[in-house]
Amino acid sequence: MKELIQGLDGPRTAQQELFYDLEDAAAVIGWSVMELTALAANGRAPNEAAALMRICTLLGHQQEKIAAYAGEVKGLRINRV
């Protein structure tokens, strides 16, 4: 196992940077959806709750897109030089 870990501390390639940036963005959006959903469920006025739920739906769709892009980068279907 030790031999597999050696040499992994070098600089990231542009491809790796793109993948990790997309993966991080998807994670932040996912966290935001969870937080906004909790806010909407905690006794907000009906119009506020509805607005928060619409935002969550839109963010959820964006999260799916970004996660798909990250998968394409990982699968080398999107390449950054």
C-alpha positions in Angstrom: 0.0 0.0 0.0 2.8 2.4 0.9 4.2 2.2 -2.7 0.8 3.2 -4.1 0.8 6.4 -2.1 4.2 7.6 -3.0 4.6 10.4 -5.5 1.0 11.7 -5.1 2.1 15.0 -3.5 3.1 16.8 -6.7 1.2 19.6 -8.5 -2.2 18.8 -9.9 -2.7 18.7 -13.7 -5.2 21.1 -15.3 -7.5 18.2 -15.7 -7.4 17.3 -12.0 -8.0 20.9 -11.0 -11.1 21.1 -13.2 -12.4 17.8 -11.8 -11.9 18.9 -8.2 -13.3 22.4 -8.8 -16.5 20.9 -10.3 -16.7 18.3 -7.5 -16.3 21.0 -4.9 -19.0 23.3 -6.5 -21.4 20.4 -6.6 -20.8 19.7 -2.9 -21.4 23.3 -2.0 -24.6 23.4 -4.0 -25.8 20.2 -2.3 -25.0 21.6 1.1 -26.9 24.8 0.2 -30.0 22.8 -0.9 -30.0 21.0 2.5 -29.7 24.2 4.5 -32.4 26.0 2.4 -34.7 23.1 2.7 -34.3 23.1 6.4 -35.0 26.8 6.5 -38.2 26.4 4.4 -39.4 23.6 6.8 -38.9 25.6 10.0 -42.1 27.7 10.3 -41.5 30.2 7.5 -44.4 32.0 6.0 -45.9 30.0 3.1 -44.7 32.4 0.4 -41.1 32.4 1.9 -41.2 28.6 2.1 -42.3 28.3 -1.5 -39.6 30.6 -2.7 -36.9 28.7 -0.8 -38.2 25.4 -2.3 -38.0 26.9 -5.8 -34.5 27.9 -5.1 -33.7 24.4 -3.9 -35.1 22.9 -7.0 -33.1 25.1 -9.3 -29.9 24.5 -7.3 -30.6 20.8 -7.3 -30.7 20.8 -11.1 -27.4 22.8 -11.3 -25.8 20.3 -8.9 -26.8 17.4 -11.1 -25.3 19.2 -14.2 -22.0 20.1 -12.4 -21.7 16.5 -11.1 -22.2 15.2 -14.6 -19.5 17.6 -15.9 -17.2 16.3 -13.2 -17.9 12.8 -14.3 -17.1 13.7 -17.9 -13.8 15.3 -16.8 -12.9 12.2 -14.8 -13.8 10.0 -17.8 -11.7 12.2 -20.0 -14.6 13.2 -22.2 -13.9 16.9 -21.3 -10.2 17.8 -21.4 -8.5 20.9 -20.3 -5.0 21.7 -21.6 
